[in-house]
Amino acid sequence: MLNEYKKVKISYGHGSLDVDIPKKNLLDVIEPLIYPNKLPEWLDGLKNEEQIIFQAIKNPIGMPPLEKIVNQKNRIAVIVDDITRPTPTKKILDVLFKELHELGVGKKNITIVFANGGHRKLSLIEKEKLLGKTILENYKVIDHDARNKRNLVMLATTSRGTPVLINKDVYEADIRILTGMIKPHSQAGYSGGGKAILPGVSGIETIVADHNYNAVADPHSVYGVIQGNPIRDDIEEAAKILGNCFIINVVLNNQKEIVAAVAGDMVKAHRIGCDILDQMVKIRVPYQADIVITGCGYPTDLNLYQAMNAPASAVRLPSPIVREKGIIIVAASCPEGVGHPEFYHLVSEAFEPRDILVKLQNSHEFIDGQWAAQIWAQMLEHVKIILVCDGIKEQDIKSLKAELAPSIQSALNLALDESGAESKILVMPNAPYTIPVLEKQ
């Protein structure tokens, strides 16, 4: 009797790839919901994205509204996401700036700061794509550079010992408005909130200290966990040291539509946003799979440094949803290649994954990009990774201790040959935006 197959679309770049999966092997296909089941009262029933943002700003959580904390003399730093996030920044700023101007705040008092963290600077084309031509030409816009010590101010040290070095323009502002989106995050639990400050506009020493070996290795520094998460705690302590932060965070669905927004206190508003996101992205999985297929679309798949969020979403969890020595297939186009030379060197120079972890654990110096190498090595200790990728050479993938397949279908065939004909397959078409919850191991 011939096998019956289910065709599944996997996110890849700006499009998708099709893979045929034997139905007898298919454990499940898990995707986030399009809408949350329950929203705060002021958002209930709203579908218009502008109105969602407006109502969030008008109903701040844990803080007074902008009209009570902003005056026309204030210098305001508006912190926005870089190109690695699909945050609808222009939509947020259109509503926010209209509100600020009605309060008497002039354009010259507003500085837009790209929260690049340790990432590269943006091109002019990328800035225009994120902000729109009108905003880009009419407001002061700066790229945060975590390695430019002349534009950093040392404030204090967190209780975990992290030096709080902050962008000078952000420090000198009277009020900081932190925009962004809330999505799953492999170390801080979720994006959004204080992450606009750390790593967003922090110095590289601050970022590396926050992402140190022990913090990344902590079992609470995983997707969907905030309580007891040392990285999230450090982020919020650093942002509180800076102070005067008002957040505006949106929640997007799989179609990148704004379905909710929260504003106000950096912690209280963020937590409500996380609760909304959880309704959409936390999907139950009955038991561990032998093979997990993960899709990773734009912009998360710009490079492997970002795209590793796809396989991480199957492993960096309170309970991994792939078995020990299982296989993860990653579909990610990576047009910018690996994306981080230090990450590549740390992994490629090691003989095996365990060597990377031993080196980082015993090192007395922080190495830029070490958290990515650590996460990659920890995953390789648990699973085999097969990449379907147009942007990275086969030799480089081999140097990263992974395997390249020419297509998603051939990757699955390779995995089944190795794992066995009866292997159970879990599919996560948009893995970085999904938090699987294992019911039983």
C-alpha positions as CSV (number, residue, x, y, z in Angstrom):
1,M,0.0,0.0,0.0
2,L,1.4,3.4,-1.0
3,N,2.1,6.0,1.6
4,E,-0.3,8.9,1.9
5,Y,1.2,12.3,2.2
6,K,0.3,15.7,3.6
7,K,1.7,18.7,1.8
8,V,2.8,21.4,4.2
9,K,4.0,24.9,3.4
10,I,7.1,26.1,5.3
11,S,8.1,29.7,5.7
12,Y,11.3,30.5,3.8
13,G,12.5,34.0,2.9
14,H,9.7,36.1,1.5
15,G,7.8,33.0,0.4
16,S,7.5,29.4,1.4
17,L,8.6,25.8,0.5
18,D,6.4,22.8,0.1
19,V,7.2,19.5,1.8
20,D,5.3,16.2,1.5
21,I,5.2,14.3,4.8
22,P,4.0,10.7,5.2
23,K,0.8,10.8,7.1
24,K,1.8,7.8,9.1
25,N,4.8,9.7,10.4
26,L,3.2,13.1,11.1
27,L,2.8,13.9,14.7
28,D,1.4,17.4,14.1
29,V,1.7,20.7,12.3
30,I,1.6,23.5,14.8
31,E,1.0,27.2,14.0
32,P,0.1,30.2,16.0
33,L,-3.5,31.3,16.2
34,I,-4.6,34.3,14.1
35,Y,-6.3,36.1,17.0
36,P,-6.1,35.9,20.8
37,N,-9.1,34.6,22.7
38,K,-9.3,37.5,25.2
39,L,-8.2,41.1,25.0
40,P,-8.2,44.0,27.4
41,E,-11.4,45.9,27.5
42,W,-10.1,48.9,25.6
43,L,-9.0,46.7,22.7
44,D,-12.0,44.3,22.6
45,G,-13.5,44.2,19.1
46,L,-11.0,46.5,17.4
47,K,-9.6,45.4,14.1
48,N,-8.2,48.7,12.7
49,E,-4.5,48.7,13.4
50,E,-4.3,52.5,13.9
51,Q,-7.1,52.3,16.4
52,I,-5.4,49.4,18.3
53,I,-2.3,51.5,18.7
54,F,-4.2,54.7,19.6
55,Q,-6.3,52.9,22.3
56,A,-3.2,51.4,23.8
57,I,-1.5,54.8,24.1
58,K,-4.7,56.3,25.6
59,N,-5.0,53.5,28.1
60,P,-1.5,53.0,29.5
61,I,-0.9,50.2,32.0
62,G,0.8,51.2,35.3
63,M,1.6,54.7,34.2
64,P,-0.2,58.0,33.6
65,P,-1.1,58.8,30.0
66,L,1.4,60.8,27.8
67,E,-0.5,64.1,28.3
68,K,0.4,63.9,32.0
69,I,4.0,63.1,31.6
70,V,5.0,65.0,28.4
71,N,5.4,68.7,27.9
72,Q,6.4,70.7,24.9
73,K,9.9,71.3,26.3
74,N,10.8,67.7,26.8
75,R,13.5,66.0,24.7
76,I,12.1,62.7,23.7
77,A,14.0,59.6,22.5
78,V,11.8,57.2,20.5
79,I,13.6,53.8,20.4
80,V,12.7,51.6,17.4
81,D,13.5,48.1,16.3
82,D,16.1,47.4,13.6
83,I,15.7,45.4,10.3
84,T,15.8,42.0,12.0
85,R,12.3,42.4,13.4
86,P,9.0,42.7,11.4
87,T,7.8,45.4,13.8
88,P,5.4,47.8,12.0
89,T,7.4,50.8,13.2
90,K,6.0,53.4,10.8
91,K,2.4,52.5,11.8
92,I,3.3,53.0,15.5
93,L,5.2,56.2,14.9
94,D,2.4,57.7,12.8
95,V,0.0,57.4,15.7
96,L,2.5,58.3,18.4
97,F,3.8,61.4,16.6
98,K,0.3,62.7,16.0
99,E,-0.3,62.4,19.7
100,L,3.0,64.1,20.7
101,H,2.5,67.0,18.3
102,E,-1.0,67.6,19.6
103,L,0.6,67.9,23.1
104,G,2.9,70.6,21.7
105,V,6.1,68.5,21.2
106,G,7.9,69.8,18.1
107,K,9.8,67.6,15.6
108,K,13.1,69.1,16.8
109,N,12.5,67.7,20.3
110,I,12.2,64.1,19.0
111,T,15.1,61.8,18.2
112,I,14.5,58.4,16.7
113,V,17.1,55.8,17.8
114,F,17.5,52.4,16.0
115,A,17.9,49.8,18.8
116,N,20.6,47.8,16.9
117,G,22.0,46.2,20.0
118,G,25.1,44.4,18.8
119,H,23.8,44.2,15.2
120,R,25.2,46.1,12.2
121,K,24.0,49.6,11.3
122,L,21.1,49.9,8.9
123,S,21.4,51.1,5.3
124,L,19.5,54.2,4.1
125,I,17.1,51.9,2.1
126,E,16.4,49.9,5.3
127,K,15.8,53.0,7.3
128,E,13.3,54.3,4.8
129,K,11.6,50.9,4.6
130,L,11.1,50.9,8.4
131,L,10.2,54.6,8.9
132,G,8.9,55.8,5.6
133,K,10.4,58.6,3.6
134,T,8.5,61.4,5.4
135,I,9.6,60.5,8.9
136,L,13.1,59.8,7.8
137,E,13.5,63.2,6.2
138,N,11.7,65.2,9.0
139,Y,13.1,63.8,12.2
140,K,16.5,63.3,13.7
141,V,17.4,59.6,13.2
142,I,20.4,57.9,14.6
143,D,21.9,54.4,14.5
144,H,22.9,53.1,17.8
145,D,26.5,51.8,17.7
146,A,27.2,49.5,20.7
147,R,31.0,49.7,20.0
148,N,31.3,53.5,19.9
149,K,32.5,54.2,23.4
150,R,32.4,58.0,22.8
151,N,28.6,57.9,22.5
152,L,28.0,55.8,25.6
153,V,27.4,56.9,29.2
154,M,28.2,54.6,32.2
155,L,25.3,54.8,34.7
156,A,25.8,52.1,37.3
157,T,26.1,48.3,37.7
158,T,23.2,45.9,38.1
159,S,23.0,43.5,41.0
160,R,24.3,40.8,38.6
161,G,27.4,42.8,37.9
162,T,26.4,44.1,34.5
163,P,27.8,47.6,33.7
164,V,25.0,49.8,32.4
165,L,26.5,51.6,29.4
166,I,23.7,53.5,27.5
167,N,23.6,55.5,24.3
168,K,24.3,59.1,25.1
169,D,21.3,60.5,23.1
170,V,19.0,58.2,24.9
171,Y,20.5,59.0,28.3
172,E,20.2,62.8,27.7
173,A,16.5,62.6,26.8
174,D,13.9,63.6,29.3
175,I,11.6,60.7,28.3
176,R,12.2,57.5,26.5
177,I,9.4,55.9,24.5
178,L,10.3,52.3,23.8
179,T,8.5,50.9,20.7
180,G,8.7,47.3,19.5
181,M,6.9,44.0,19.2
182,I,6.4,41.2,21.6
183,K,7.4,37.8,20.2
184,P,9.0,34.7,21.6
185,H,12.7,35.1,22.5
186,S,15.2,32.3,23.0
187,Q,16.9,33.9,26.0
188,A,14.8,36.7,27.5
189,G,11.6,34.7,27.2
190,Y,9.9,37.4,25.1
191,S,11.1,40.4,23.1
192,G,9.7,43.8,23.8
193,G,9.6,45.9,27.0
194,G,13.0,46.7,28.4
195,K,14.9,44.9,25.6
196,A,14.7,48.2,23.7
197,I,17.2,49.5,26.3
198,L,19.3,46.3,26.8
199,P,20.5,45.1,24.4
200,G,18.8,47.8,22.1
201,V,20.8,50.9,23.0
202,S,23.4,49.5,25.4
203,G,27.2,49.2,25.0
204,I,28.7,46.0,23.8
205,E,30.2,45.4,27.3
206,T,26.7,45.6,28.8
207,I,25.2,43.3,26.1
208,V,27.9,40.6,26.5
209,A,27.7,40.7,30.3
210,D,23.9,40.4,30.2
211,H,24.3,37.4,27.8
212,N,27.1,35.7,29.8
213,Y,27.7,32.0,29.8
214,N,25.9,31.2,33.1
215,A,22.9,33.4,32.2
216,V,22.4,31.8,28.8
217,A,22.9,28.3,30.3
218,D,20.3,29.0,33.0
219,P,17.2,26.7,32.5
220,H,14.9,29.7,32.9
221,S,16.6,31.6,30.0
222,V,14.4,30.0,27.4
223,Y,11.3,30.7,25.2
224,G,8.2,31.8,27.1
225,V,9.7,32.0,30.6
226,I,10.0,35.3,32.5
227,Q,9.8,34.2,36.2
228,G,13.4,33.5,37.4
229,N,14.9,34.4,34.0
230,P,18.3,36.1,34.8
231,I,18.6,37.7,31.4
232,R,15.1,39.3,31.6
233,D,15.8,40.4,35.2
234,D,19.0,42.0,34.2
235,I,17.4,43.8,31.3
236,E,14.7,45.3,33.4
237,E,17.0,46.3,36.2
238,A,19.3,48.1,33.7
239,A,16.3,49.9,32.1
240,K,15.0,51.0,35.6
241,I,18.4,52.4,36.4
242,L,18.0,54.6,33.3
243,G,14.4,55.4,34.2
244,N,11.6,57.5,32.5
245,C,10.6,54.7,30.1
246,F,7.1,54.5,28.5
247,I,6.6,51.4,26.2
248,I,4.4,51.0,23.2
249,N,4.5,47.3,22.1
250,V,2.4,45.5,19.5
251,V,1.5,41.9,19.1
252,L,1.4,40.5,15.6
253,N,-0.2,37.4,14.2
254,N,1.3,35.0,11.6
255,Q,0.2,37.3,8.8
256,K,2.1,40.2,10.5
257,E,-1.1,42.0,11.3
258,I,-1.4,44.0,14.6
259,V,-3.9,42.2,16.7
260,A,-3.1,43.9,20.0
261,A,-1.0,46.7,21.6
262,V,0.0,47.6,25.1
263,A,1.5,50.8,26.5
264,G,2.8,52.3,29.7
265,D,5.0,50.8,32.4
266,M,7.9,48.8,31.0
267,V,7.1,45.7,33.1
268,K,3.4,45.8,33.8
269,A,2.3,46.6,30.3
270,H,4.8,44.1,28.9
271,R,3.5,41.3,31.0
272,I,-0.1,41.9,29.7
273,G,1.3,41.9,26.2
274,C,3.0,38.5,26.9
275,D,-0.2,37.1,28.2
276,I,-2.0,38.1,25.0
277,L,0.8,36.6,22.8
278,D,0.7,33.3,24.8
279,Q,-2.9,32.8,23.8
280,M,-1.7,32.7,20.2
281,V,1.7,31.1,20.2
282,K,1.7,28.5,23.0
283,I,0.7,25.3,21.3
284,R,0.5,21.9,23.0
285,V,2.5,19.0,21.7
286,P,1.5,15.5,23.0
287,Y,5.0,14.0,23.1
288,Q,8.6,14.5,21.8
289,A,9.2,14.1,18.1
290,D,12.1,12.3,16.4
291,I,12.3,14.9,13.6
292,V,11.2,18.6,13.8
293,I,10.9,20.6,10.6
294,T,11.2,24.4,11.3
295,G,10.5,27.2,8.8
296,C,12.1,30.6,9.2
297,G,10.9,33.5,7.0
298,Y,12.0,37.1,6.5
299,P,13.4,39.0,8.3
300,T,14.4,36.4,10.9
301,D,16.2,34.5,8.2
302,L,18.4,37.4,7.1
303,N,21.4,35.4,8.4
304,L,22.1,32.3,10.4
305,Y,22.9,34.3,13.5
306,Q,19.2,35.3,13.5
307,A,17.8,32.2,11.9
308,M,19.1,29.9,14.7
309,N,15.9,31.0,16.5
310,A,14.1,28.4,14.4
311,P,15.9,25.3,15.7
312,A,16.1,26.9,19.1
313,S,12.3,27.0,19.3
314,A,12.3,23.2,19.5
315,V,15.1,22.9,22.1
316,R,15.3,26.1,24.2
317,L,12.2,25.3,26.2
318,P,11.3,24.2,29.7
319,S,10.9,20.8,28.0
320,P,12.4,20.2,24.4
321,I,9.9,18.9,21.9
322,V,12.5,16.9,20.0
323,R,14.0,13.8,21.6
324,E,17.7,13.5,22.6
325,K,19.8,12.8,19.4
326,G,16.8,13.7,17.2
327,I,17.0,15.8,14.1
328,I,15.9,19.3,13.4
329,I,15.5,20.5,9.8
330,V,15.9,24.3,9.4
331,A,14.6,26.1,6.3
332,A,16.2,29.6,6.2
333,S,17.4,31.4,3.1
334,C,20.2,33.5,5.0
335,P,20.9,36.0,2.1
336,E,23.5,37.6,4.4
337,G,25.2,34.3,5.1
338,V,26.3,33.4,8.7
339,G,25.9,37.0,9.8
340,H,28.4,37.2,12.6
341,P,32.1,36.4,12.1
342,E,32.9,35.8,15.8
343,F,30.1,33.3,16.1
344,Y,31.4,31.5,13.0
345,H,35.0,31.4,14.3
346,L,34.0,30.2,17.7
347,V,32.1,27.2,16.2
348,S,34.3,26.4,13.2
349,E,37.6,26.4,15.2
350,A,36.3,23.8,17.7
351,F,36.6,20.1,17.0
352,E,33.1,19.3,18.5
353,P,30.3,21.2,20.2
354,R,31.4,20.2,23.7
355,D,34.7,22.0,23.1
356,I,32.9,25.3,22.4
357,L,31.0,25.0,25.7
358,V,34.1,24.2,27.7
359,K,36.0,27.1,26.2
360,L,33.2,29.6,26.9
361,Q,32.6,28.3,30.4
362,N,36.3,28.5,31.3
363,S,37.0,31.8,29.6
364,H,37.7,34.8,31.8
365,E,37.0,37.2,28.9
366,F,33.7,37.9,27.2
367,I,33.7,37.3,23.5
368,D,31.4,39.2,21.2
369,G,28.8,36.8,19.9
370,Q,29.6,34.1,22.3
371,W,25.9,33.6,23.3
372,A,25.1,32.6,19.7
373,A,28.0,30.0,19.7
374,Q,26.9,28.7,23.1
375,I,23.2,28.3,22.0
376,W,24.3,26.6,18.7
377,A,26.7,24.2,20.6
378,Q,24.0,23.4,23.2
379,M,21.6,22.5,20.4
380,L,24.2,20.4,18.6
381,E,24.8,18.5,21.9
382,H,21.0,17.6,21.8
383,V,20.3,17.1,18.1
384,K,21.6,17.0,14.6
385,I,20.8,20.0,12.4
386,I,20.1,19.8,8.7
387,L,20.0,23.2,6.9
388,V,18.1,24.0,3.7
389,C,19.7,27.3,2.8
390,D,20.6,29.3,-0.3
391,G,22.9,31.8,1.3
392,I,25.6,29.8,3.0
393,K,28.2,27.6,1.3
394,E,28.2,23.9,2.1
395,Q,31.8,24.0,3.5
396,D,30.8,26.8,5.9
397,I,27.8,24.8,7.1
398,K,30.0,21.7,7.6
399,S,32.4,24.0,9.6
400,L,29.4,24.9,11.8
401,K,28.9,21.1,12.5
402,A,25.7,21.0,10.5
403,E,24.6,19.4,7.2
404,L,23.3,21.0,4.1
405,A,20.5,19.6,2.0
406,P,19.5,20.9,-1.5
407,S,15.8,20.9,-0.7
408,I,13.4,20.6,2.1
409,Q,12.2,17.2,0.7
410,S,15.7,15.8,0.4
411,A,16.4,17.0,4.0
412,L,13.4,15.0,5.2
413,N,14.5,12.0,3.3
414,L,17.9,12.2,4.9
415,A,16.4,12.6,8.3
416,L,14.1,9.6,7.8
417,D,16.9,7.4,6.5
418,E,18.9,8.2,9.7
419,S,16.1,8.3,12.3
420,G,14.1,5.4,11.0
421,A,11.0,4.8,8.9
422,E,8.7,4.9,11.9
423,S,10.0,8.3,13.1
424,K,7.5,10.9,14.3
425,I,7.7,14.3,12.6
426,L,6.5,17.6,14.0
427,V,6.3,20.6,11.7
428,M,6.6,24.2,12.8
429,P,6.0,26.3,9.6
430,N,6.9,29.6,11.4
431,A,9.1,28.3,14.2
432,P,10.5,31.5,15.6
433,Y,6.9,32.7,16.4
434,T,5.8,29.5,18.0
435,I,6.2,28.3,21.6
436,P,5.5,24.5,21.8
437,V,4.4,23.2,25.1
438,L,5.3,19.6,25.8
439,E,2.5,17.6,27.5
440,K,4.5,14.5,28.4
441,Q,8.1,13.3,27.7
